Amino acid sequence: MRTIKLGTSTLEVPVIAVGCMRINSLSKSEAERFVRTALDEGANFFDHADIYGGGACEEIFADAIQMNDDVREKIILQSKCGIRKGSFDFSKEHILASVDGILKRLKTDYLDVLLLHRPDALVEPEEVAEAFDTLQSSGKVRHFGVSNQKPMQIELLKKYVKQPIVANQLQLSITNATMISNGINVNMENDSAIDRDGSILDYCRLHDITIQPWSPFQYGFFEGVFLGNDKFPELNQKIDEIAAKYNVTNTTIAIAWLLRHPARMQPVIGTMNIERLKDCCKASDIYLTREEWYEIYRAAGNVLP
């Protein structure tokens, strides 16, 4: 598995992150096999959140991987906190309590990465800074990042937070590529020119923040997958054509499209299907040509100016 540096840190991570949001849908034996397969593929970066399965996903993962000190040294763990029922909470008290709960469920003493999960309108960055300092000094968290945040929100945090923001988890796929499209359609009077996120793609590249695309196969907001979907005939035809050229599946090409972008992204895959997991990992070895990348982009309905 090809690796990249996570943000400005020295942490080497695989280009594919294994999302564990649905691991509670597996039986104990299925979960064990899934985790073992991921490790065999070199995908040892596992993404969690305290709300996934109400915390059960972290517990199931720890049991599936048979967590102990030896295992812990071989994996990279990321989790997220801040979403509560009906609200968001980036208070110092909630962040610290959340991390303690995460560590207990994952049966570990530390997280490699902690992300703030979606923006909190009532955030007091001074409190976040205090929480991060406490977590770092105690050794409970080694690196910090955010999720679904735009540049000025990150800048506000950085005014007080001294730790580097190493990652930003954002929704991005071939069919949800507005952060790419608005950079192509500069000074145009079409919908694709609308900047909905404050040029977050360029901002993250400028500040060496690793973008972690979530839902890389989804269109809309969890409306469904675009692969094999009759709503996207031209896109699927083009992906299938390129997949045949490389002798891989359409799943591999969908991830390879993200990895081809020079921002050096780390897609978070959410599949619990072992064969699809393997197909995603194969994207690490595929390097699409510039022409192929743009052909896929246009086939998704995007028009170049």
C-alpha positions in Angstrom: 0.0 0.0 0.0 1.4 3.4 -1.0 1.7 5.8 1.9 1.6 9.6 2.3 2.5 11.9 5.2 -0.6 13.0 7.1 -0.6 16.8 6.9 2.6 18.4 8.3 3.1 15.4 10.7 5.7 12.7 10.4 3.0 10.1 10.5 3.1 7.9 7.4 -0.4 6.6 6.5 -1.7 4.4 3.8 -3.5 6.3 1.0 -6.7 4.3 1.9 -8.4 4.8 5.3 -10.8 2.1 6.4 -14.0 3.6 7.7 -15.6 1.6 10.5 -19.0 3.2 10.6 -20.8 0.0 9.6 -18.7 -2.6 11.3 -21.6 -3.2 13.7 -23.5 -4.8 10.8 -21.0 -7.7 10.8 -21.0 -10.8 13.0 -18.0 -11.3 15.2 -16.3 -13.7 12.8 -17.1 -11.4 9.8 -15.6 -8.4 11.6 -12.5 -10.4 12.5 -12.1 -11.5 8.8 -12.7 -7.9 7.6 -10.1 -6.4 9.8 -7.6 -9.1 9.1 -8.1 -8.6 5.3 -7.5 -4.8 5.7 -4.2 -5.4 7.5 -3.2 -8.0 4.9 -3.8 -5.3 2.2 -1.7 -2.8 4.1 -4.7 -0.7 5.0 -3.8 -0.3 8.7 -5.4 3.2 9.1 -8.9 2.8 10.8 -11.4 5.7 11.0 -13.9 5.8 13.8 -16.3 8.2 15.5 -17.9 8.1 19.0 -21.3 8.2 17.4 -20.9 5.3 15.1 -23.3 2.6 16.4 -23.6 4.7 19.6 -20.0 3.6 20.4 -20.6 0.0 19.6 -18.5 0.2 16.4 -15.4 1.0 18.4 -16.0 -1.9 20.8 -16.6 -4.4 18.0 -13.5 -3.2 16.2 -11.3 -3.6 19.3 -12.6 -7.2 19.8 -12.2 -8.0 16.1 -8.6 -6.9 16.0 -8.0 -8.6 19.4 -6.4 -5.4 20.7 -3.2 -5.6 22.7 0.0 -3.7 22.9 1.6 -5.6 20.0 -1.4 -5.1 17.7 -1.7 -1.4 18.7 1.9 -0.7 17.4 0.9 -2.0 14.0 -2.2 0.1 13.4 -3.2 3.8 13.1 -6.4 4.8 14.9 -8.4 7.9 14.2 -11.7 8.8 15.8 -14.0 11.8 15.9 -16.1 13.6 18.5 -18.4 16.6 18.8 -21.7 15.4 17.5 -24.4 15.0 20.2 -28.1 14.1 19.8 -29.7 17.3 18.3 -26.5 19.4 18.7 -22.8 19.8 18.4 -20.4 20.2 21.3 -16.8 21.3 21.1 -16.6 22.3 24.8 -13.5 21.3 26.7 -15.5 19.1 29.0 -17.2 17.2 26.2 -14.0 16.7 24.1 -12.1 15.3 27.1 -15.0 13.0 28.2 -15.5 11.8 24.6 -11.8 10.9 24.2 -11.9 8.9 27.5 -14.9 7.0 26.2 -13.3 6.4 22.8 -10.1 5.0 24.4 -12.0 2.8 26.7 -14.1 1.3 23.9 -11.0 0.9 21.6 -9.0 -0.7 24.5 -6.1 1.6 23.9 -4.2 4.3 25.7 -4.0 6.7 22.8 -5.4 7.9 19.5 -3.1 8.6 16.6 -5.5 11.2 15.3 -8.6 13.0 16.8 -10.9 15.0 14.5 -13.6 17.5 15.5 -16.7 16.0 13.9 -18.6 18.8 12.0 -18.5 22.5 13.0 -20.1 23.6 16.3 -21.8 27.0 15.9 -21.1 27.7 19.6 -17.4 26.7 19.5 -15.1 28.6 21.8 -11.7 28.0 20.3 -10.0 28.8 23.6 -11.7 25.7 25.1 -10.7 23.5 22.1 -7.1 24.7 22.6 -7.2 23.8 26.3 -8.7 20.4 25.5 -6.1 19.7 22.8 -3.2 20.7 25.2 -4.5 18.4 27.9 -4.9 15.5 25.5 -1.5 16.0 24.0 0.4 16.4 27.3 -1.3 13.3 28.7 -0.4 11.3 25.7 -4.0 10.4 24.9 -3.9 12.0 21.4 -0.9 12.5 19.1 -2.4 14.5 16.2 -5.4 16.6 15.6 -7.7 17.6 12.8 -11.2 18.6 11.8 -14.1 17.3 9.7 -16.4 19.2 7.3 -14.8 22.6 8.1 -14.0 25.5 5.8 -11.0 27.8 5.8 -12.1 30.5 8.2 -13.4 28.0 10.7 -9.9 26.3 10.7 -8.3 29.7 10.9 -10.3 30.6 14.0 -9.2 27.4 15.6 -5.6 28.0 14.7 -5.7 31.4 16.4 -5.7 29.5 19.7 -4.8 25.9 19.0 -1.0 25.4 18.8 -1.1 21.8 17.4 -1.1 21.5 13.6 -4.4 20.7 12.0 -3.3 17.6 10.0 -6.5 16.5 8.3 -9.9 17.7 7.2 -12.5 15.0 6.4 -14.8 16.3 3.7 -17.5 14.8 1.4 -16.0 14.3 -2.0 -16.7 11.9 -4.9 -16.9 12.0 -8.6 -20.5 13.1 -8.4 -20.0 15.4 -5.4 -17.0 17.4 -6.6 -18.1 21.0 -6.1 -14.8 21.9 -4.3 -13.1 20.9 -7.6 -15.6 22.4 -10.0 -15.7 25.9 -8.5 -11.9 26.1 -9.0 -12.3 25.2 -12.7 -15.3 27.5 -13.3 -13.6 30.7 -12.1 -15.4 33.9 -13.2 -18.2 32.0 -14.8 -22.0 32.5 -14.4 -23.0 28.9 -13.9 -23.8 26.8 -10.8 -20.4 25.1 -10.9 -18.8 28.5 -10.2 -20.5 28.9 -6.9 -18.0 28.6 -4.0 -19.8 26.7 -1.3 -16.8 26.0 0.9 -14.5 28.9 0.8 -12.0 27.3 -1.6 -11.3 24.6 1.0 -9.4 22.4 -1.5 -6.8 25.1 -2.3 -6.7 26.1 1.4 -5.8 22.6 2.5 -3.1 22.3 -0.2 -1.6 25.6 0.8 -1.5 24.6 4.5 -0.6 21.0 4.0 -3.8 19.6 5.5 -4.7 16.2 4.2 -8.2 15.9 2.8 -9.9 12.7 3.7 -12.8 12.3 1.3 -15.8 10.5 2.9 -18.6 8.7 1.0 -16.4 8.4 -2.2 -19.1 6.3 -3.9 -22.1 8.4 -2.9 -24.1 11.0 -4.8 -26.0 13.6 -3.0 -26.2 13.3 0.8 -26.4 9.5 1.2 -28.9 9.2 -1.6 -27.1 6.2 -3.0 -24.1 5.1 -4.9 -23.3 6.1 -8.5 -21.6 2.9 -9.6 -24.0 0.7 -11.5 -26.7 3.3 -11.1 -29.0 3.9 -14.1 -29.1 7.6 -13.1 -25.5 7.9 -14.3 -25.2 5.9 -17.6 -22.5 7.9 -19.3 -20.4 8.0 -16.1 -20.7 4.2 -15.6 -19.9 3.5 -19.2 -16.7 5.6 -19.0 -15.6 4.1 -15.7 -16.2 0.6 -17.0 -14.2 1.4 -20.1 -11.2 2.6 -18.1 -11.6 -0.2 -15.6 -11.3 -2.7 -18.5 -8.2 -1.0 -19.7 -6.5 -1.5 -16.3 -8.0 -4.9 -15.7 -9.7 -3.7 -12.4 -13.2 -3.1 -11.2 -15.2 0.1 -11.4 -14.7 0.4 -7.6 -11.0 0.6 -8.1 -11.3 3.4 -10.7 -13.7 5.5 -8.6 -11.0 5.6 -5.8 -8.1 6.0 -8.3 -9.9 9.1 -9.6 -9.6 10.7 -6.1 -6.0 9.5 -5.6 -5.0 11.0 -9.0 -5.6 14.5 -7.7 -2.4 16.2 -6.7 -3.8 17.2 -3.3 -2.6 13.8 -2.1 -5.9 12.8 -0.5 -6.7 9.9 1.7 -10.2 8.5 0.9 -12.2 6.9 3.7 -13.9 3.8 2.4 -17.0 2.6 4.2 -17.6 -0.8 2.6 -17.8 -3.9 4.8 -17.5 -6.1 1.8 -14.2 -7.8 1.7 -13.9 -8.0 -2.1 -14.8 -4.3 -2.4 -12.2 -3.5 0.2 -9.6 -5.3 -1.8 -10.7 -3.4 -5.0 -10.4 -0.1 -3.1 -6.9 -1.0 -2.0 -5.9 -1.8 -5.6 -6.4 1.9 -6.4 -3.1 2.6 -4.7 -1.4 1.1 -7.7 -3.4 2.8 -10.4 -2.3 6.2 -11.8 -4.9 7.6 -14.2 -3.7 9.8 -17.0 -4.8 13.4 -17.1 -7.1 12.6 -20.1 -8.8 9.7 -18.2 -9.3 11.9 -15.1 -11.0 14.6 -17.1 -13.0 12.1 -19.1 -14.5 10.7 -15.9 -15.1 14.2 -14.6 -17.0 15.2 -17.7 -19.0 12.0 -17.9 -20.4 12.8 -14.4 -22.1 15.8 -16.0 -19.5 18.4 -15.4 -19.0 20.8 -18.2 -15.6 22.5 -18.8 -15.8 26.3 -19.4 
